[in-house]
Amino acid sequence: MNASREADRIPGGAAKERFVRRLFTAIAPTYDIMNVVMSAGCIYLWHRFFRRHTALGPGDRALDVCTGTGELARIMAEQVRPGGRVVGIDLTPGMLEIARYKLAARGLDEEVELIEGNALSLPFDDGSFKAASMGFALRNVADIPQAIREMARVVRPGGRVLNLELSKPPSPFVRVPYFFYFYRVVPVLGRLIERTAAQVGSIRPYTYLPASLVKFPDQATLARVFREAGLVNVRYYSLTGGIVTLHVGEKPA
């Protein structure tokens, strides 16, 4: 696969939003299992690291943007109970349906409210939440700086914005084999797991997912986007050799 050529075929603006909604509707039934397969189980370690940096406690309110199947919403719901509340918002009804089933199975449906909505225009007042998170979804939004600004807006002073996302490993000893796996092997794994040859437009879902990393900002650039959104104490943590990065910023108190 020529990743750069595939990346050039990804639409922008409102067309990207429509594209992403169709794509994640297609892969919703296999999304969780593919995350485990593609990460060789490391996703559980990344989620554990995320948990340690939310600064949430019982009674807090949190927001998970582009919640998908609700994994980060689940983690935060476990942290804020009793008395707390988590809202998960996503563009794709099919992903939200799976999230509702998973959260109910864990007895967390009372702590989590799931709604359909757009990361670029969050339907919440300023300062509504102690923390706002996004996991493995920032590559899919049509306007990355706007998504971070919106997350910063709805977090209260002293609260945190967190983004857990795939990244580009800085070391060539990690980057070269990882890119081979990500751009060559992952699309093949995706086709094996897909029950049907799901395709959105001219791009297969598990061809799009690696291609979406091509133009994604590197770690330092994304940290600058956090600062430009008005966040302070911005830091990032490279996980598994930089395959994944957790960015954390705080709203000035």
Secondary structure in CASP SS format (residue, H / E / C, confidence):
PFRMAT SS
TARGET T0000
AUTHOR 0000-0000-0000
METHOD secondary structure of the structure
MODEL  1
M C 1.00
N C 1.00
A H 1.00
S H 1.00
R H 1.00
E H 1.00
A H 1.00
D H 1.00
R C 1.00
I C 1.00
P C 1.00
G C 1.00
G H 1.00
A H 1.00
A H 1.00
K H 1.00
E H 1.00
R H 1.00
F H 1.00
V H 1.00
R H 1.00
R H 1.00
L H 1.00
F H 1.00
T H 1.00
A H 1.00
I H 1.00
A H 1.00
P H 1.00
T H 1.00
Y H 1.00
D H 1.00
I H 1.00
M H 1.00
N H 1.00
V H 1.00
V H 1.00
M H 1.00
S C 1.00
A C 1.00
G C 1.00
C C 1.00
I H 1.00
Y H 1.00
L H 1.00
W H 1.00
H H 1.00
R H 1.00
F H 1.00
F H 1.00
R H 1.00
R C 1.00
H C 1.00
T C 1.00
A C 1.00
L C 1.00
G C 1.00
P C 1.00
G C 1.00
D C 1.00
R E 1.00
A E 1.00
L E 1.00
D E 1.00
V E 1.00
C C 1.00
T C 1.00
G C 1.00
T C 1.00
G C 1.00
E H 1.00
L H 1.00
A H 1.00
R H 1.00
I H 1.00
M H 1.00
A H 1.00
E H 1.00
Q H 1.00
V H 1.00
R C 1.00
P C 1.00
G C 1.00
G C 1.00
R E 1.00
V E 1.00
V E 1.00
G E 1.00
I E 1.00
D E 1.00
L C 1.00
T C 1.00
P H 1.00
G H 1.00
M H 1.00
L H 1.00
E H 1.00
I H 1.00
A H 1.00
R H 1.00
Y H 1.00
K H 1.00
L H 1.00
A H 1.00
A H 1.00
R C 1.00
G C 1.00
L C 1.00
D C 1.00
E C 1.00
E C 1.00
V E 1.00
E E 1.00
L E 1.00
I E 1.00
E E 1.00
G C 1.00
N C 1.00
A C 1.00
L C 1.00
S C 1.00
L C 1.00
P C 1.00
F C 1.00
D C 1.00
D C 1.00
G C 1.00
S C 1.00
F E 1.00
K E 1.00
A E 1.00
A E 1.00
S E 1.00
M E 1.00
G E 1.00
F C 1.00
A C 1.00
L H 1.00
R H 1.00
N H 1.00
V C 1.00
A C 1.00
D C 1.00
I H 1.00
P H 1.00
Q H 1.00
A H 1.00
I H 1.00
R H 1.00
E H 1.00
M H 1.00
A H 1.00
R H 1.00
V H 1.00
V E 1.00
R E 1.00
P E 1.00
G E 1.00
G E 1.00
R E 1.00
V E 1.00
L E 1.00
N E 1.00
L E 1.00
E E 1.00
L E 1.00
S C 1.00
K C 1.00
P C 1.00
P C 1.00
S C 1.00
P H 1.00
F H 1.00
V H 1.00
R H 1.00
V H 1.00
P H 1.00
Y H 1.00
F H 1.00
F H 1.00
Y H 1.00
F H 1.00
Y H 1.00
R H 1.00
V H 1.00
V H 1.00
P H 1.00
V H 1.00
L H 1.00
G H 1.00
R H 1.00
L H 1.00
I H 1.00
E C 1.00
R C 1.00
T C 1.00
A C 1.00
A C 1.00
Q C 1.00
V E 1.00
G C 1.00
S C 1.00
I E 1.00
R C 1.00
P H 1.00
Y H 1.00
T H 1.00
Y H 1.00
L H 1.00
P H 1.00
A H 1.00
S C 1.00
L C 1.00
V C 1.00
K C 1.00
F C 1.00
P C 1.00
D C 1.00
Q H 1.00
A H 1.00
T H 1.00
L H 1.00
A H 1.00
R H 1.00
V H 1.00
F H 1.00
R H 1.00
E H 1.00
A C 1.00
G C 1.00
L C 1.00
V E 1.00
N E 1.00
V E 1.00
R E 1.00
Y E 1.00
Y E 1.00
S E 1.00
L E 1.00
T H 1.00
G H 1.00
G H 1.00
I C 1.00
V E 1.00
T E 1.00
L E 1.00
H E 1.00
V E 1.00
G E 1.00
E E 1.00
K C 1.00
P C 1.00
A C 1.00
END
